């Protein structure tokens, strides 16, 4: 399968100080980097998952990929076309092929509109007024497992799982090639989480759509994901096939995340890695390896030298001076 999306060395910056104030204070770089040197690809009909703590830059990266945030450096190639140089009309066409499932299932739906209007709004936004909107609403609702009578309901009349299904239906309206799902199971009961994940898997099998998932929930990653990237302070710490990441994590941060994940058997003998301290702020990004302030295996050069990218295999990369081996020992 070919790549539907290719992102190379992407950098997203935000100004934190006006030009006049920066000049007055002698600040030469009044910006912070929310995303730095992010590179990844997503194949057709593949699920790619981005994992990391809050504030690590996951949603910022997704918004930049969708063309909703400007980029400072790097390229975004979608279906053979460069996104960062598109004009307004090209960008509108691009956005027809990308849909969002937003993090808050109910909050992302206007309380003043009925479900039928909410899920057919993309047709109106993109000027596709020749559609029978009532028929399209019923079709989309059936695709996500909801009956036609939900079309007349308002968001406050929906449960969390129903609201999430409505969000999925709206994302499917324009038959996109890529769906970006930001925390698709957030705030849902465990049983409902399973239903939503199974729905996404079924839709991917039926429609061949690619899915870019952003999540904190490691338990869902192995259930739906083909490949996974671990993000820390805007950089990718580790990236590879999901099974490889879970079975043989090499970056200390990945190892710590997986060791902290709750296991089904509370009596199991598990060695957990405790990370000390707080995540540094982007305004005070550490020198060298950003993770060295919390890493239990940090050495002197980690504080000064940015770690290189290491290729464990063709599809497994990480950035670390001292990656772990399969037996959880330091590499030579």
C-alpha positions as CSV (number, residue, x, y, z in Angstrom):
1,X,0.0,0.0,0.0
2,X,1.2,3.5,-0.8
3,X,1.4,6.4,1.7
4,X,-1.7,8.7,1.8
5,X,0.2,11.1,4.1
6,X,3.9,11.9,4.5
7,X,5.1,14.4,7.0
8,X,8.8,15.4,7.0
9,X,10.7,17.5,9.6
10,X,7.6,19.4,10.6
11,X,8.0,22.4,12.9
12,X,5.2,24.4,14.5
13,X,6.0,27.6,16.4
14,X,4.0,30.1,18.4
15,X,4.9,33.7,19.2
16,X,5.0,34.4,22.9
17,X,6.2,38.0,22.8
18,X,5.4,40.9,20.5
19,X,8.2,42.1,18.2
20,X,8.4,45.4,20.1
21,X,8.7,43.8,23.5
22,X,11.2,41.3,22.2
23,X,13.3,44.1,20.8
24,X,13.1,46.0,24.1
25,X,14.1,43.0,26.2
26,X,16.8,41.9,23.7
27,X,15.1,38.6,23.0
28,X,16.2,37.2,19.6
29,X,13.8,34.3,19.3
30,X,10.3,35.3,20.8
31,X,8.8,31.9,19.8
32,X,8.3,28.5,21.4
33,X,8.4,25.2,19.4
34,X,5.3,23.2,20.0
35,X,6.4,20.6,17.4
36,X,9.9,20.0,16.3
37,X,11.3,17.7,13.5
38,X,8.3,15.5,13.4
39,X,8.4,13.0,10.6
40,X,6.0,10.1,9.9
41,X,3.8,8.6,7.3
42,X,0.4,6.9,7.1
43,X,-0.5,4.3,4.5
44,X,-3.9,3.8,2.9
45,X,-6.3,2.0,5.1
46,X,-3.8,2.1,8.0
47,X,-4.3,3.3,11.6
48,X,-1.4,5.5,13.0
49,X,-1.5,6.3,16.7
50,X,0.2,9.3,18.4
51,X,0.8,8.9,22.2
52,X,2.1,11.3,24.8
53,X,1.4,13.3,27.9
54,X,-0.8,16.4,27.9
55,X,1.0,19.3,26.4
56,X,3.4,17.2,24.3
57,X,2.1,18.7,21.0
58,X,-0.1,15.9,19.7
59,X,-3.2,18.0,18.9
60,X,-1.0,20.8,17.5
61,X,0.6,18.4,15.1
62,X,-2.8,17.1,14.0
63,X,-4.1,20.6,13.4
64,X,-1.0,21.5,11.4
65,X,-1.5,18.4,9.3
66,X,-5.1,19.4,8.6
67,X,-3.9,22.9,7.5
68,X,-5.6,24.6,10.5
69,X,-2.2,25.8,11.9
70,X,0.7,27.4,10.0
71,X,4.0,25.5,9.9
72,X,7.4,27.1,10.3
73,X,9.4,24.3,8.6
74,X,9.0,20.9,7.0
75,X,6.6,19.4,4.4
76,X,3.2,17.7,4.4
77,X,2.5,15.6,1.4
78,X,-1.0,14.2,1.0
79,X,-1.8,11.9,-1.9
80,X,1.2,13.2,-3.8
81,X,0.4,16.9,-3.3
82,X,2.3,19.3,-1.1
83,X,0.0,20.9,1.5
84,X,2.1,23.7,2.9
85,X,2.2,25.5,-0.5
86,X,-1.5,25.1,-1.4
87,X,-3.6,28.1,-2.3
88,X,-7.1,28.7,-0.8
89,X,-9.0,26.7,-3.4
90,X,-6.5,23.8,-3.2
91,X,-6.7,23.9,0.6
92,X,-10.5,23.7,0.5
93,X,-10.3,20.6,-1.7
94,X,-7.7,19.1,0.6
95,X,-9.9,19.6,3.6
96,X,-12.7,17.6,1.9
97,X,-10.4,14.6,2.2
98,X,-9.6,15.0,5.9
99,X,-12.1,14.9,8.7
100,X,-11.9,15.4,12.4
101,X,-13.5,13.5,15.3
102,X,-13.1,16.0,18.1
103,X,-12.1,15.1,21.6
104,X,-15.3,16.3,23.4
105,X,-18.2,14.3,21.9
106,X,-21.0,16.6,23.1
107,X,-19.1,19.9,23.3
108,X,-18.1,19.6,19.6
109,X,-21.8,19.6,18.6
110,X,-23.8,22.8,18.5
111,X,-26.6,22.7,21.1
112,X,-28.9,24.7,18.8
113,X,-28.9,22.2,15.9
114,X,-30.6,18.9,15.5
115,X,-28.4,15.9,14.7
116,X,-29.6,15.8,11.0
117,X,-28.3,19.4,10.5
118,X,-25.0,18.6,12.4
119,X,-24.0,15.6,10.3
120,X,-25.0,17.2,7.0
121,X,-23.3,20.5,7.6
122,X,-20.1,19.5,5.7
123,X,-22.2,19.4,2.5
124,X,-23.3,23.0,3.0
125,X,-19.9,24.2,4.0
126,X,-18.4,22.8,0.8
127,X,-21.2,24.0,-1.4
128,X,-22.7,20.5,-2.1
129,X,-26.3,21.7,-2.1
130,X,-27.5,19.2,-4.7
131,X,-27.7,16.4,-2.0
132,X,-30.9,15.2,-0.4
133,X,-29.8,16.2,3.1
134,X,-32.6,14.2,4.9
135,X,-31.6,11.0,3.0
136,X,-27.9,11.7,3.7
137,X,-28.6,12.1,7.4
138,X,-30.4,8.8,7.6
139,X,-27.6,7.1,5.6
140,X,-24.9,8.4,7.8
141,X,-26.7,7.5,11.0
142,X,-27.1,3.9,9.8
143,X,-23.4,3.7,9.0
144,X,-22.6,4.4,12.6
145,X,-25.3,2.1,14.1
146,X,-27.9,4.7,15.0
147,X,-31.6,4.6,13.8
148,X,-33.2,7.3,11.8
149,X,-35.2,8.8,14.7
150,X,-31.9,10.2,16.1
151,X,-31.9,12.7,13.3
152,X,-34.5,14.9,15.2
153,X,-32.7,14.9,18.5
154,X,-30.5,17.7,20.0
155,X,-27.1,17.0,21.4
156,X,-28.3,17.2,25.0
157,X,-30.6,14.3,24.3
158,X,-27.7,12.0,23.5
159,X,-25.6,9.8,25.7
160,X,-21.8,10.1,25.4
161,X,-21.6,7.1,23.2
162,X,-24.4,8.3,20.9
163,X,-22.8,11.8,20.7
164,X,-19.5,10.1,19.7
165,X,-21.3,8.1,17.0
166,X,-22.8,11.3,15.7
167,X,-19.3,12.8,15.5
168,X,-18.1,9.8,13.5
169,X,-21.1,10.2,11.2
170,X,-20.3,13.8,10.6
171,X,-16.7,12.9,9.9
172,X,-17.8,10.4,7.2
173,X,-20.1,12.8,5.3
174,X,-17.6,13.8,2.6
175,X,-16.1,10.3,2.2
176,X,-12.7,11.4,3.5
177,X,-9.4,9.5,2.8
178,X,-8.1,10.3,6.3
179,X,-9.9,10.7,9.6
180,X,-8.1,12.4,12.5
181,X,-9.6,11.1,15.8
182,X,-8.5,13.2,18.9
183,X,-9.1,11.0,22.0
184,X,-12.0,9.0,20.4
185,X,-12.8,7.2,23.7
186,X,-12.3,10.1,26.2
187,X,-15.0,10.3,28.8
188,X,-16.7,7.1,27.7
189,X,-17.5,3.9,29.8
190,X,-15.2,1.0,29.0
191,X,-18.0,-1.0,27.3
192,X,-18.8,2.1,25.1
193,X,-15.1,2.6,24.3
194,X,-15.0,-0.9,22.9
195,X,-18.1,-0.2,20.8
196,X,-16.5,3.0,19.3
197,X,-13.2,1.2,18.6
198,X,-15.0,-1.7,16.9
199,X,-17.0,0.9,14.9
200,X,-13.9,2.6,13.7
201,X,-12.3,-0.7,12.8
202,X,-15.4,-1.8,10.8
203,X,-15.6,1.5,8.9
204,X,-12.0,1.2,8.0
205,X,-12.5,-2.3,6.6
206,X,-15.6,-1.2,4.7
207,X,-14.4,2.2,3.4
208,X,-10.6,1.8,3.3
209,X,-10.1,5.1,5.1
210,X,-6.9,5.9,7.0
211,X,-7.1,6.9,10.6
212,X,-4.8,9.1,12.6
213,X,-5.6,8.6,16.4
214,X,-4.4,10.8,19.2
215,X,-4.7,9.3,22.6
216,X,-3.5,8.9,26.2
217,X,-5.1,5.5,26.5
218,X,-2.4,2.9,25.9
219,X,-5.0,0.1,26.2
220,X,-6.7,1.1,23.0
221,X,-3.5,1.5,21.0
222,X,-2.9,-2.2,20.5
223,X,-6.5,-2.8,19.7
224,X,-6.7,-0.5,16.7
225,X,-3.2,0.7,15.7
226,X,-0.8,-0.5,13.0
227,X,2.0,1.9,13.9
228,X,2.6,4.1,16.9
229,X,4.7,7.2,17.7
230,X,5.6,8.3,21.2
231,X,5.8,12.1,21.6
232,X,7.6,14.2,24.3
233,X,7.8,18.0,24.3
234,X,7.0,18.2,20.6
235,X,9.5,15.6,19.4
236,X,9.1,11.9,18.5
237,X,10.9,9.8,21.1
238,X,10.2,6.5,19.4
239,X,8.2,5.3,16.4
240,X,7.5,1.9,14.9
241,X,5.1,-0.9,14.5
242,X,2.7,-1.0,17.4
243,X,3.6,-4.6,18.3
244,X,7.3,-3.8,18.3
245,X,6.8,-0.7,20.5
246,X,4.8,-2.7,23.1
247,X,6.9,-5.9,23.0
248,X,10.3,-4.3,22.8
249,X,10.3,-0.6,23.8
250,X,13.8,1.0,23.4
251,X,13.4,4.6,24.6
252,X,13.4,5.1,28.4
253,X,10.3,7.3,28.1
254,X,8.4,4.6,26.2
255,X,9.5,2.1,28.7
256,X,8.2,4.3,31.5
257,X,4.9,4.9,29.9
258,X,4.3,1.2,29.3
259,X,5.4,0.2,32.8
260,X,2.9,2.7,34.3
261,X,0.0,1.4,32.3
262,X,-2.5,-0.5,34.5
263,X,-2.5,-4.3,33.9
264,X,-5.5,-6.6,34.1
265,X,-3.8,-8.7,36.9
266,X,-3.1,-6.4,39.9
267,X,-1.1,-9.2,41.6
268,X,1.3,-9.6,38.7
269,X,4.9,-9.0,39.5
270,X,5.8,-5.9,37.5
271,X,8.8,-3.6,37.5
272,X,7.7,0.0,37.2
273,X,9.9,2.9,36.1
274,X,9.1,6.0,38.1
275,X,9.7,9.3,36.4
276,X,10.7,12.1,38.8
277,X,9.8,15.7,38.5
278,X,7.4,17.5,36.2
279,X,7.3,17.8,32.5
280,X,9.4,20.9,31.6
281,X,7.6,23.9,30.0
282,X,8.1,24.8,26.4
283,X,9.4,28.2,27.6
284,X,12.2,26.4,29.4
285,X,13.0,23.6,27.1
286,X,16.0,21.6,28.4
287,X,19.2,21.5,26.4
288,X,20.5,18.3,24.9
289,X,17.9,15.6,25.3
290,X,14.6,17.1,26.5
291,X,13.9,14.0,28.5
292,X,17.2,14.0,30.5
293,X,15.6,15.9,33.5
294,X,13.3,13.0,34.2
295,X,15.2,10.0,32.7
296,X,16.4,7.4,35.2
297,X,19.3,6.5,32.8
298,X,20.5,10.0,32.0
299,X,24.3,10.5,31.6
300,X,26.4,13.7,31.3
301,X,26.3,14.0,27.5
302,X,22.5,13.8,27.6
303,X,22.3,17.2,29.2
304,X,24.3,18.9,26.3
305,X,24.0,16.9,23.1
306,X,20.8,16.4,21.2
307,X,20.5,12.6,20.6
308,X,20.7,11.3,17.1
309,X,17.9,9.3,15.4
310,X,18.7,5.5,15.7
311,X,17.2,3.1,13.3
312,X,16.5,-0.1,15.2
313,X,14.9,-1.5,11.9
314,X,13.4,-0.1,8.7
315,X,10.2,0.9,10.6
316,X,11.5,1.3,14.2
317,X,13.3,4.5,15.1
318,X,14.1,6.4,18.3
319,X,16.1,9.4,19.5
320,X,18.3,8.4,22.5
321,X,22.0,8.3,23.5
322,X,21.5,5.2,25.5
323,X,18.6,3.1,24.1
324,X,17.5,0.0,26.0
325,X,18.1,-3.4,24.6
326,X,15.4,-6.2,24.3
327,X,16.4,-7.5,27.8
328,X,16.0,-4.0,29.2
329,X,19.8,-3.3,29.6
330,X,21.8,-0.4,28.3
331,X,23.0,-0.6,24.8
332,X,26.8,-0.5,24.4
